[in-house]
Amino acid sequence: SLSHKYEVIVTYSTHKSGRIKGTKHVYEEIDNVVNLAQYAGTIVGARNGLMDILGIADCKKIILYPQMGAEDWIAGKPLEYWSIKNFGYCNDAVELEWNERNLQEIKERIVLQC
């Protein structure tokens, strides 16, 4: 269990209902997302362009690289190809590759990092 209370804030959701139960939604201009991340202290998210921007944020960053479906369009692993550390966007992110088989392990690692 977590020793601190955390709230899940979602900046965007593709969930069919538009909302993910139990989360709070924040709609912020792109110019302010670094400040929002720094205020939050920790961000967890799937690798996307927003993570490129948040690479400069002074906060804990946990970035997830989905393996599912990547074999259809990329040679190698998504983490090897898309790592924001390798791109030089930051050097302090925790980068995790996940798939259907290791999802529970990834959840546990995220909790330990927070």
KOLTORSE-793704 format. One record per atom (N, C-alpha, C): residue number from 1; residue in one letter; x, y, z; atom name. Coordinates in steps of 0.05 Angstrom, whole numbers. Atoms other than C-alpha are relative to their C-alpha. Example, Ala and Ser with C-alpha at 12.3 -4.5 7.8 and 13.67 -1.06 7.14 Angstrom:
# residues 2
     i   aa       px       py       pz   at
     1    A       18      -24        0    N
     1    A      246      -90      156   CA
     1    A       18       24        0    C
     2    S      -16      -24       -1    N
     2    S      273      -21      143   CA
     2    S      -15       22       14    C
This chain:
# residues 114
     i   aa       px       py       pz   at
     1    S       17      -24        0    N
     1    S        0        0        0   CA
     1    S       17       25        0    C
     2    L      -14      -25        1    N
     2    L       20       72      -10   CA
     2    L        0       13       28    C
     3    S       -2      -14      -26    N
     3    S       44      111       51   CA
     3    S      -12       28       -2    C
     4    H       11      -27        4    N
     4    H       17      176       21   CA
     4    H      -25       -3      -17    C
     5    K       25        0       16    N
     5    K      -50      193       -9   CA
     5    K        6       13      -27    C
     6    Y       -4      -11       27    N
     6    Y      -48      203      -84   CA
     6    Y      -27        3      -14    C
     7    E       23       -4       17    N
     7    E     -100      229     -132   CA
     7    E        8       -4      -29    C
     8    V       -6        3       28    N
     8    V     -103      210     -205   CA
     8    V      -13       22      -15    C
     9    I        9      -23       16    N
     9    I     -108      270     -250   CA
     9    I        5       -8      -29    C
    10    V       -2        7       28    N
    10    V     -122      258     -323   CA
    10    V       -2       25      -17    C
    11    T        1      -24       17    N
    11    T     -106      311     -374   CA
    11    T      -15       -5      -26    C
    12    Y       14        7       24    N
    12    Y     -137      273     -432   CA
    12    Y       -7      -29        2    C
    13    S        8       28       -2    N
    13    S     -175      209     -439   CA
    13    S      -13       -9      -27    C
    14    T       13       12       24    N
    14    T     -193      165     -499   CA
    14    T      -20      -21        9    C
    15    H       19       19      -10    N
    15    H     -237      123     -454   CA
    15    H      -27        6      -13    C
    16    K       25       -3       15    N
    16    K     -304      111     -489   CA
    16    K      -20       18       14    C
    17    S       19      -17      -14    N
    17    S     -344      146     -435   CA
    17    S       11       28        3    C
    18    G      -12      -27       -3    N
    18    G     -296      205     -436   CA
    18    G       11        5       27    C
    19    R       -9       -4      -27    N
    19    R     -283      198     -362   CA
    19    R        9      -28       11    C
    20    I       -9       25      -13    N
    20    I     -245      146     -321   CA
    20    I       -8        3       29    C
    21    K       11        0      -27    N
    21    K     -281      130     -256   CA
    21    K       22        3       21    C
    22    G      -18       -4      -22    N
    22    G     -245      155     -194   CA
    22    G       23       19       -6    C
    23    T      -21      -20        6    N
    23    T     -201      206     -230   CA
    23    T      -12       28       -2    C
    24    K        7      -28        5    N
    24    K     -202      281     -234   CA
    24    K       11        8      -27    C
    25    H       -8       -9       26    N
    25    H     -197      314     -301   CA
    25    H        9       29        1    C
    26    V      -11      -27        2    N
    26    V     -155      376     -315   CA
    26    V        4        6      -30    C
    27    Y       -5       -9       27    N
    27    Y     -156      413     -380   CA
    27    Y       17       25        1    C
    28    E      -20      -21       -3    N
    28    E      -95      457     -386   CA
    28    E       12        7      -27    C
    29    E      -13       -9       24    N
    29    E      -63      498     -441   CA
    29    E       28      -12       -1    C
    30    I      -26       13        3    N
    30    I        1      467     -468   CA
    30    I       23       16       12    C
    31    D      -20      -17      -12    N
    31    D       41      527     -443   CA
    31    D        3       -4       30    C
    32    N        0        3      -29    N
    32    N       24      508     -372   CA
    32    N        4      -29       10    C
    33    V       -2       28      -10    N
    33    V       34      432     -370   CA
    33    V       25       -5       16    C
    34    V      -24        4      -16    N
    34    V      105      436     -344   CA
    34    V       -5        9       28    C
    35    N        6      -10      -27    N
    35    N       82      478     -285   CA
    35    N      -19      -18       14    C
    36    L       19       19      -12    N
    36    L       24      430     -273   CA
    36    L       14      -25        9    C
    37    A      -15       24       -7    N
    37    A       71      370     -273   CA
    37    A       18        5       25    C
    38    Q      -17       -7      -23    N
    38    Q      119      405     -225   CA
    38    Q      -17        4       25    C
    39    Y       18       -3      -23    N
    39    Y       61      423     -179   CA
    39    Y       -9      -27       10    C
    40    A        9       27       -8    N
    40    A       37      351     -180   CA
    40    A       23      -16       13    C
    41    G      -23       14      -11    N
    41    G      107      325     -165   CA
    41    G        7      -26      -13    C
    42    T       -4       26       14    N
    42    T       99      259     -203   CA
    42    T      -19       -2      -24    C
    43    I       18        6       23    N
    43    I       73      242     -272   CA
    43    I        5      -29       -8    C
    44    V       -1       27       11    N
    44    V       57      173     -299   CA
    44    V      -16        2      -26    C
    45    G       15       -1       25    N
    45    G       39      167     -372   CA
    45    G       12      -17      -22    C
    46    A       -9       14       23    N
    46    A       44      129     -436   CA
    46    A       17       19      -17    C
    47    R      -18      -16       17    N
    47    R       99      153     -483   CA
    47    R      -16       13      -22    C
    48    N       13      -16       21    N
    48    N       73      208     -528   CA
    48    N       15       27       -2    C
    49    G      -13      -26        3    N
    49    G       91      278     -550   CA
    49    G        0       17       25    C
    50    L        1      -15      -25    N
    50    L       69      308     -484   CA
    50    L       24       -7       18    C
    51    M      -23        8      -16    N
    51    M      124      268     -450   CA
    51    M       26       14      -10    C
    52    D      -23      -15       11    N
    52    D      175      303     -496   CA
    52    D        1       27       14    C
    53    I        1      -27      -13    N
    53    I      152      370     -467   CA
    53    I        5       -3       30    C
    54    L       -3        3      -29    N
    54    L      148      344     -395   CA
    54    L       28      -10        8    C
    55    G      -28        8       -6    N
    55    G      220      319     -400   CA
    55    G       15       21       15    C
    56    I      -14      -22      -14    N
    56    I      243      387     -375   CA
    56    I      -12        5       28    C
    57    A       13       -6      -26    N
    57    A      195      387     -315   CA
    57    A       17      -11       23    C
    58    D      -14        8      -25    N
    58    D      227      383     -246   CA
    58    D      -20      -16       17    C
    59    C       18       18      -14    N
    59    C      186      324     -222   CA
    59    C        8      -29       -6    C
    60    K       -5       29        5    N
    60    K      187      248     -219   CA
    60    K      -16       -7      -25    C
    61    K       13        8       25    N
    61    K      171      220     -288   CA
    61    K        1      -30       -4    C
    62    I        1       29        6    N
    62    I      148      148     -300   CA
    62    I      -14       -2      -27    C
    63    I       10        1       27    N
    63    I      139      135     -374   CA
    63    I       -3      -29       -9    C
    64    L        6       27        8    N
    64    L      106       73     -401   CA
    64    L        1       -3      -30    C
    65    Y       -3        6       28    N
    65    Y      122       42     -468   CA
    65    Y      -15      -25       -6    C
    66    P       16       24        5    N
    66    P       68       -5     -492   CA
    66    P       13      -17      -22    C
    67    Q      -11       19       20    N
    67    Q       95      -67     -528   CA
    67    Q      -21      -10      -19    C
    68    M       22       12       15    N
    68    M       27      -89     -554   CA
    68    M       -3       14      -27    C
    69    G        3      -10       27    N
    69    G       23      -80     -630   CA
    69    G       24       12      -12    C
    70    A      -24      -14       11    N
    70    A       92      -49     -637   CA
    70    A       14      -17      -20    C
    71    E      -14       17       19    N
    71    E      118     -110     -674   CA
    71    E       -9        4      -29    C
    72    D       10       -5       27    N
    72    D       75      -90     -733   CA
    72    D       13       23      -15    C
    73    W      -10      -24       13    N
    73    W      110      -24     -746   CA
    73    W       28        8        7    C
    74    I      -26       -9       -9    N
    74    I      177      -22     -712   CA
    74    I       18      -25        3    C
    75    A      -20       21       -5    N
    75    A      240      -65     -712   CA
    75    A       13        6       28    C
    76    G      -10       -5      -27    N
    76    G      263      -74     -640   CA
    76    G      -22        5       19    C
    77    K       19       -5      -21    N
    77    K      229      -53     -577   CA
    77    K       -7       30        1    C
    78    P        7      -28       -1    N
    78    P      190       12     -568   CA
    78    P       18       17       19    C
    79    L      -17      -15      -19    N
    79    L      232       32     -508   CA
    79    L       27        6      -13    C
    80    E      -25       -5       13    N
    80    E      296       25     -549   CA
    80    E       -3       22      -21    C
    81    Y        4      -19       23    N
    81    Y      267       66     -606   CA
    81    Y       -9       27       10    C
    82    W       13      -24       -7    N
    82    W      227      119     -569   CA
    82    W        9       12       27    C
    83    S       -9       -9      -26    N
    83    S      265      129     -503   CA
    83    S        5       30        1    C
    84    I       -5      -29       -2    N
    84    I      262      202     -482   CA
    84    I       28        6       10    C
    85    K      -28       -3       -8    N
    85    K      329      192     -449   CA
    85    K       18       -1      -24    C
    86    N      -16        2       25    N
    86    N      359      169     -516   CA
    86    N       -3       24      -18    C
    87    F        5      -24       16    N
    87    F      327      230     -550   CA
    87    F       13       24       13    C
    88    G      -13      -22      -14    N
    88    G      361      274     -498   CA
    88    G      -20       20       12    C
    89    Y       20      -18      -12    N
    89    Y      296      303     -471   CA
    89    Y        2        2       30    C
    90    C       -5        0      -29    N
    90    C      313      284     -399   CA
    90    C       17      -24        6    C
    91    N      -17       23       -8    N
    91    N      358      237     -361   CA
    91    N       -9      -12       27    C
    92    D        9        9      -26    N
    92    D      317      226     -298   CA
    92    D      -26      -16        0    C
    93    A       26       14        1    N
    93    A      255      189     -322   CA
    93    A        4      -30        6    C
    94    V        1       29       -3    N
    94    V      238      118     -301   CA
    94    V      -16       -9      -24    C
    95    E       13        9       25    N
    95    E      221       83     -367   CA
    95    E       -6      -30        3    C
    96    L        9       27       -4    N
    96    L      181       19     -365   CA
    96    L      -14      -10      -25    C
    97    E       14       12       22    N
    97    E      160      -27     -422   CA
    97    E      -21      -19       10    C
    98    W       21       17      -10    N
    98    W       94      -61     -411   CA
    98    W      -14      -15      -22    C
    99    N       16       16       18    N
    99    N       54     -116     -444   CA
    99    N      -22      -14       17    C
   100    E       21       13      -14    N
   100    E       -5     -159     -425   CA
   100    E       10      -20       22    C
   101    R      -11       20      -19    N
   101    R       40     -209     -388   CA
   101    R       11       13       25    C
   102    N      -13      -12      -23    N
   102    N       75     -160     -342   CA
   102    N      -15       24       12    C
   103    L       15      -23       -9    N
   103    L       19     -110     -327   CA
   103    L       -1        2       30    C
   104    Q        1       -1      -30    N
   104    Q       13     -129     -253   CA
   104    Q       27        9       11    C
   105    E      -27       -7       -8    N
   105    E       89     -123     -245   CA
   105    E        4       30       -4    C
   106    I       -3      -28        6    N
   106    I       87      -54     -278   CA
   106    I      -16       17       21    C
   107    K       16      -14      -20    N
   107    K       31      -31     -231   CA
   107    K       15        1       27    C
   108    E      -15        1      -25    N
   108    E       72      -53     -171   CA
   108    E       25       18       -1    C
   109    R      -23      -17        3    N
   109    R      134      -18     -197   CA
   109    R       -7       30        1    C
   110    I        9      -28       -1    N
   110    I       95       47     -206   CA
   110    I       -6        8       29    C
   111    V        6       -6      -28    N
   111    V       70       43     -135   CA
   111    V       25        3       16    C
   112    L      -25       -3      -15    N
   112    L      140       32     -109   CA
   112    L       15       26       -7    C
   113    Q      -13      -24        8    N
   113    Q      166       91     -149   CA
   113    Q      -13       25       12    C
   114    C       14      -24      -11    N
   114    C      113      138     -121   CA
   114    C        4        1       29    C
